Amino acid sequence: MASAAEQLAANLNLGAFAKATELKRRIWFTLGMLVIYRLGTYIPIPGIDPNILQDIFSQQASGILGMFDMFAGGAFGRMTIFALNIMPYISAAIIMQLLTAVSPHLAQLKKEGEMGRKKINQYTRYGTVLLASVQAYGLAVGLEGMRGSMGSSAVLEPGFFFRMTTVITLTCGTIFLMWLGEQITARGVGNGISLIIFSGIVANLPSSLAGTLELGRTGALSTPFIILLFIMVVSVVAFVVFMERAQRRIVIQYPKRQMGNRMFGGESSHLPLKINVSGVIPLIFASSLLLMPMTVAGFSAGQGPGWLTTVTAFLGRGQPLFLGIYVGLIVFFCFFYTAIVFNPADTADNLKKYGGFVPGIRPGKNTAEYLDYVLTRLTTVGAIYLSAVALLPEILISQYAVPFFFGGTSLLIVVTVTMDTMAQIQSHLLAHQYEGLIKKSRLRGRR
């Protein structure tokens, strides 16, 4: 079966793609939904002066606002209906996963299969609405307090009406993006939420490249440094691809069984464990948790208590506290998410149930302990790898003022989402070719 799959994968070509009608429909649907998302990033919320807003944002683009705008695909800098992007949904998903690990009721729902999963998703949607409303209100209050270089407010008519319209607009925008992501996942290709973040990051690539080249033209950055920067980006891409594909294969042996006069089993297989089991989830979770409190603190700095100014200073990009919290969140979510998606005890029980065992390890508890030992070491390496990739652009931006956001976290998201999407496209093509072979064999059988 493995050799047949490899042979089919080697024979994938444009001809096979042209005949895969279902796959083409899914791709066009995905592209259409992403176009709708990009159009929404240019529809401004009511009551904002775009010129003053642009002036304010240009003063803080290299800080927290610029980082948040990178994930929002420019929607935050333009203060559009999708300014909050999908981050409230991600934050709600984090909270639900944390509660699932500590709440017996939610843990029981998770074990109930499809019905339990739907119930948890419903709770996540409710949490998204609540978080989006709170964040939108905080953003509206922050906008009222922001002033341009000439002292003018970005809000035309501050007050209760502006705050309510902003809350309703931004909350509805987040809910629409949540629905859009679910539709892409169900009827398109790839994970919808990841693709929305992916498209936002890629949309900022041309402006980031132009900004870097402009610094080279004006002499702010030397030509050798820019060349070194691009070489580093290519190297990081290759490193990310290598680490994302790396895995530890644990040999699984199945005993021989005699049924009548025939002997079955006796073959060996392997259990693949990726170095980065959690994928890009820790980076997205860490960024979403870190950005919103820092953004609120940045809005309130100078308008509220003095301690907020101190917090904003210590949480600035490139500051030790910012980097320490960022790495700590990444490491925590690496181990947390890995513990959720892979349970060594359940895996060991399933192997024992079907007669499989790891050579040299007793089935049951010993196998679970061995899998947990291997997984902990792999997760440690994966956490170090993710932290190193995430810190790279932070150091460049803080030390050299490089407006090149396509690196580190954003680069890892883009590469990982691209690999996952291409894997899904390949699986659809393989399924289409298998269906074609089955149909041909049936036709020959009828003859």
Secondary structure as UniProt FT lines:
FT   HELIX           2..10
FT   HELIX           14..19
FT   HELIX           21..40
FT   TURN            41..42
FT   TURN            46..47
FT   HELIX           50..60
FT   TURN            61..62
FT   HELIX           64..71
FT   TURN            72..79
FT   TURN            81..86
FT   HELIX           87..102
FT   HELIX           104..110
FT   TURN            111..113
FT   HELIX           114..145
FT   TURN            149..150
FT   HELIX           160..187
FT   HELIX           192..203
FT   HELIX           205..218
FT   HELIX           223..245
FT   STRAND          247..253
FT   STRAND          256..259
FT   TURN            260..261
FT   STRAND          262..265
FT   STRAND          268..274
FT   TURN            275..280
FT   HELIX           281..300
FT   TURN            301..303
FT   HELIX           306..314
FT   TURN            317..318
FT   HELIX           320..341
FT   HELIX           344..353
FT   TURN            354..355
FT   TURN            359..360
FT   TURN            363..364
FT   HELIX           365..400
FT   HELIX           409..446
//
